[in-house]
Amino acid sequence: MPVDFQVAPPSGGVLHPAADGPITWKPGDTLFIYDKSGILTVTQNETHARVGSGLTKGLWRFDVIDGTDNVIIYTTDLTLGVAAQATGYAWQDFFTGPNPSYNLTLYGATWIPGHTGNGLFFNGSSYVSIPNSPELAPPTGIKVDTWVKWAIPPGNGNQWANIVTKGDSDGNMQYALQHSQFNDKFEFAVRTTNGRQFVQSNGGLTLQKDTWYHVVGSYNATIGKIDLSVNGATPVSKTQTGTFAPGNYDLHIGEGINSNRYFNGIIDDVKVSTM
């Protein structure tokens, strides 16, 4: 599908297509917006965005989640400048019409160097909220992909420290990428029309302070399976079927909604996409 970028971001100006060819997309693709001297340009070529652009302010990546011009931006990578220059529009919907807007609201979380570019630091009582949208709990399933690093020994943090959660409690949620009770394992849990299911990382992995972990949880309703993979290891899987349980919950990063299961450390490159 051709992309129409005749849109003005809140900072002013328009989005310009890069000179590396026509831009089309399909679900699951990633596009890049870079800021060169105040000119926002979109491209499908990450190398072009990072190197060939003569970047002066920032780079934003976003993930296409369906075929009707809907996107969710999942990371802010500031090469130069300060976070405030980007966050004013980096989490806005760049498209006109009825498409959803994913507005990132920080509640005590702060921008610091992350795994790639900048990430968000959570101090054990802070979190981030993204407004609810049907695209965040699609009937086909979901994939949650992120990098995390503890700032304290994991065992000293809140039990079941949450990373990405959509729901307000274990009994009233859609999915949660989190830790086990004593934060010694990662866990991915979903609640569907057929009940709750969860998987945990293998016991051979010891979670430590100041170590980056790449955590990917997914639920594929088409094949009836829930997966969890850490650092590229073979996924741990269980059988699960059904569509996500109903719920109008916002998406929270760094805590479980109303559960005080806060994370203490850095979360970066949060990517939520459909299966």
C-alpha positions as CSV (number, residue, x, y, z in Angstrom):
1,M,0.0,0.0,0.0
2,P,1.4,3.4,-0.9
3,V,2.0,5.7,2.1
4,D,0.6,9.2,2.2
5,F,2.6,11.5,4.5
6,Q,0.8,14.8,3.9
7,V,0.7,15.3,7.7
8,A,2.1,18.0,10.0
9,P,3.6,16.7,13.3
10,P,2.9,18.8,16.4
11,S,6.4,20.4,16.0
12,G,5.4,21.8,12.6
13,G,6.5,20.9,9.1
14,V,5.6,17.8,7.1
15,L,7.0,14.3,6.6
16,H,8.9,13.8,3.4
17,P,9.5,10.4,1.7
18,A,13.2,9.6,1.3
19,A,14.8,9.4,-2.1
20,D,15.5,5.7,-1.9
21,G,12.4,4.6,-3.8
22,P,8.6,4.3,-3.3
23,I,7.4,3.3,0.1
24,T,4.9,0.5,0.5
25,W,4.2,-1.6,3.6
26,K,2.6,-4.7,4.9
27,P,1.8,-5.8,8.5
28,G,5.0,-6.4,10.4
29,D,7.2,-4.0,8.4
30,T,9.3,-1.4,10.1
31,L,9.7,2.2,8.8
32,F,12.0,4.9,10.0
33,I,11.6,8.7,10.4
34,Y,14.7,10.8,10.8
35,D,15.1,14.5,11.5
36,K,17.8,16.2,9.5
37,S,18.0,19.9,10.3
38,G,14.3,20.0,11.1
39,I,13.2,18.2,8.0
40,L,11.4,14.9,8.9
41,T,12.0,12.2,6.3
42,V,10.6,8.7,6.2
43,T,12.4,5.7,4.7
44,Q,12.4,1.9,4.8
45,N,16.2,1.8,4.8
46,E,17.6,1.8,8.3
47,T,21.1,2.4,7.1
48,H,19.9,5.4,5.1
49,A,18.2,6.7,8.2
50,R,21.1,6.2,10.5
51,V,24.1,7.0,8.3
52,G,23.1,8.5,5.0
53,S,20.8,11.1,6.4
54,G,23.3,13.4,8.0
55,L,21.3,13.0,11.2
56,T,21.2,16.1,13.3
57,K,18.4,15.6,15.8
58,G,16.9,12.2,16.1
59,L,15.6,8.9,14.6
60,W,12.2,7.3,15.2
61,R,11.3,3.7,14.3
62,F,7.7,2.5,14.0
63,D,6.1,-0.8,13.3
64,V,3.2,-1.3,10.9
65,I,0.5,-3.3,12.6
66,D,-2.0,-3.6,9.9
67,G,-2.8,-2.7,6.3
68,T,-4.9,0.4,6.9
69,D,-2.3,3.1,7.7
70,N,-2.2,2.3,11.4
71,V,1.2,2.3,13.1
72,I,2.6,1.9,16.6
73,I,5.9,3.7,17.3
74,Y,8.0,1.5,19.6
75,T,11.3,3.3,20.2
76,T,12.9,6.6,20.4
77,D,16.5,6.7,19.4
78,L,18.1,10.1,19.9
79,T,21.5,10.4,18.4
80,L,21.8,14.1,19.3
81,G,19.7,16.6,21.1
82,V,17.6,16.1,24.2
83,A,14.6,13.8,24.7
84,A,12.1,16.6,25.0
85,Q,12.8,17.5,21.3
86,A,11.5,14.1,20.3
87,T,8.9,13.1,22.7
88,G,6.6,15.9,21.7
89,Y,5.8,14.0,18.6
90,A,7.6,10.8,18.5
91,W,4.6,8.9,20.0
92,Q,2.0,10.7,18.0
93,D,-0.1,9.3,15.2
94,F,1.5,10.7,12.0
95,F,-1.6,10.0,9.9
96,T,-4.8,11.8,9.3
97,G,-8.3,10.4,9.5
98,P,-9.7,7.8,11.9
99,N,-6.4,6.0,12.7
100,P,-5.4,5.6,16.3
101,S,-2.9,7.8,18.1
102,Y,-0.4,6.2,20.5
103,N,0.4,8.9,22.9
104,L,3.1,8.0,25.3
105,T,2.6,9.4,28.8
106,L,5.5,9.1,31.3
107,Y,4.7,8.8,35.0
108,G,8.1,9.3,36.6
109,A,10.0,7.3,34.0
110,T,13.0,9.2,32.5
111,W,15.0,9.0,29.2
112,I,18.6,7.7,29.6
113,P,21.0,5.8,27.3
114,G,19.5,2.4,26.6
115,H,20.3,-0.7,24.7
116,T,20.0,1.1,21.4
117,G,20.0,4.9,21.6
118,N,17.9,6.0,24.5
119,G,15.7,3.9,26.7
120,L,13.5,4.6,29.7
121,F,14.6,4.3,33.3
122,F,12.0,3.1,35.8
123,N,12.8,3.7,39.5
124,G,10.6,1.1,41.1
125,S,7.6,3.4,41.4
126,S,7.3,4.9,37.8
127,Y,5.6,3.7,34.6
128,V,4.5,4.6,31.1
129,S,1.0,4.5,29.8
130,I,-0.3,4.2,26.2
131,P,-4.0,4.6,25.5
132,N,-6.1,1.5,24.8
133,S,-6.8,0.6,21.2
134,P,-8.3,-2.6,19.6
135,E,-5.0,-3.0,17.6
136,L,-3.2,-3.7,20.9
137,A,-5.2,-6.9,21.5
138,P,-6.1,-8.2,18.1
139,P,-8.0,-11.5,17.7
140,T,-5.1,-13.2,15.9
141,G,-2.7,-12.7,18.8
142,I,0.2,-10.5,19.8
143,K,4.0,-10.4,20.0
144,V,5.8,-8.3,22.7
145,D,9.5,-7.7,22.1
146,T,11.8,-5.7,24.3
147,W,15.1,-5.3,26.0
148,V,15.4,-4.9,29.8
149,K,18.2,-4.4,32.3
150,W,17.7,-4.4,36.1
151,A,19.3,-1.5,38.1
152,I,19.0,-3.5,41.4
153,P,19.4,-7.2,42.2
154,P,16.1,-8.6,40.8
155,G,15.3,-10.4,44.0
156,N,15.2,-7.0,45.8
157,G,12.5,-5.7,43.5
158,N,8.7,-5.9,43.6
159,Q,7.4,-9.4,43.1
160,W,6.2,-10.3,39.6
161,A,7.9,-7.1,38.3
162,N,6.0,-6.2,35.2
163,I,7.6,-5.1,31.9
164,V,4.6,-4.7,29.4
165,T,1.0,-5.3,30.6
166,K,-2.5,-4.8,29.3
167,G,-5.0,-5.4,32.0
168,D,-5.5,-4.4,35.6
169,S,-4.9,-7.6,37.5
170,D,-4.0,-11.3,36.9
171,G,-7.7,-12.1,36.9
172,N,-8.7,-9.3,34.7
173,M,-6.0,-8.8,31.9
174,Q,-5.3,-9.6,28.3
175,Y,-1.5,-10.2,28.4
176,A,1.6,-9.4,30.5
177,L,5.3,-9.7,29.9
178,Q,6.7,-9.8,33.4
179,H,8.8,-11.8,35.9
180,S,8.0,-14.8,38.1
181,Q,7.1,-14.2,41.8
182,F,10.7,-13.7,43.0
183,N,12.0,-12.2,39.7
184,D,14.2,-15.2,39.1
185,K,12.5,-16.0,35.7
186,F,10.8,-14.1,32.9
187,E,7.1,-14.9,32.3
188,F,4.6,-14.2,29.6
189,A,0.9,-14.7,30.4
190,V,-2.3,-14.2,28.4
191,R,-6.0,-14.4,29.2
192,T,-8.3,-15.5,26.4
193,T,-11.9,-16.6,26.1
194,N,-10.6,-20.0,27.1
195,G,-8.8,-19.0,30.3
196,R,-5.4,-17.9,31.5
197,Q,-2.1,-19.5,30.4
198,F,1.5,-18.6,31.1
199,V,5.1,-19.7,30.2
200,Q,8.3,-19.0,32.1
201,S,11.9,-18.9,31.0
202,N,14.1,-22.0,31.7
203,G,15.6,-22.4,35.2
204,G,19.1,-22.4,33.8
205,L,19.0,-18.6,33.3
206,T,20.0,-16.5,36.3
207,L,18.7,-13.0,36.2
208,Q,21.2,-10.4,37.4
209,K,21.6,-6.6,37.9
210,D,23.2,-4.6,35.1
211,T,22.7,-7.2,32.4
212,W,20.7,-6.7,29.2
213,Y,18.1,-9.3,28.4
214,H,16.1,-9.6,25.1
215,V,12.7,-10.9,26.0
216,V,10.0,-11.9,23.4
217,G,6.6,-13.2,24.4
218,S,4.0,-14.1,21.8
219,Y,0.5,-15.6,21.5
220,N,-0.6,-17.0,18.2
221,A,-4.3,-17.7,18.2
222,T,-4.2,-19.2,14.7
223,I,-2.0,-22.1,15.8
224,G,-3.0,-22.1,19.5
225,K,0.4,-21.5,21.1
226,I,2.0,-19.1,23.6
227,D,5.8,-18.7,23.5
228,L,8.5,-17.0,25.5
229,S,12.1,-16.6,24.3
230,V,15.0,-14.9,26.2
231,N,18.2,-13.8,24.4
232,G,17.3,-15.7,21.2
233,A,17.0,-19.1,22.9
234,T,14.6,-21.7,21.7
235,P,11.1,-20.6,22.9
236,V,9.4,-22.2,25.8
237,S,5.8,-23.0,24.6
238,K,2.4,-24.1,25.9
239,T,-0.9,-24.7,24.2
240,Q,-3.5,-21.9,24.4
241,T,-6.6,-21.1,22.3
242,G,-9.2,-18.4,22.0
243,T,-9.2,-14.7,21.4
244,F,-8.1,-12.2,24.1
245,A,-10.5,-11.7,27.0
246,P,-12.4,-8.4,26.6
247,G,-11.0,-5.4,28.2
248,N,-10.6,-1.6,27.6
249,Y,-7.3,-1.4,29.4
250,D,-4.4,0.9,28.6
251,L,-1.0,-0.6,27.9
252,H,1.4,0.0,30.7
253,I,5.2,-0.3,30.6
254,G,7.2,-0.8,33.8
255,E,4.3,-1.9,36.1
256,G,1.2,-4.0,36.3
257,I,-1.9,-1.8,36.2
258,N,-3.2,-1.3,39.7
259,S,-1.0,-4.1,41.0
260,N,2.2,-2.2,42.1
261,R,4.4,-4.8,40.4
262,Y,7.0,-2.2,39.4
263,F,10.2,-2.8,37.5
264,N,13.4,-1.1,38.6
265,G,15.8,-0.6,35.7
266,I,15.9,0.2,32.0
267,I,13.3,-0.9,29.4
268,D,14.2,-0.2,25.7
269,D,12.9,-0.9,22.2
270,V,9.4,-2.0,23.2
271,K,7.7,-3.4,20.2
272,V,4.1,-4.7,20.1
273,S,2.9,-6.3,16.9
274,T,0.2,-8.6,15.6
275,M,0.7,-12.3,14.9
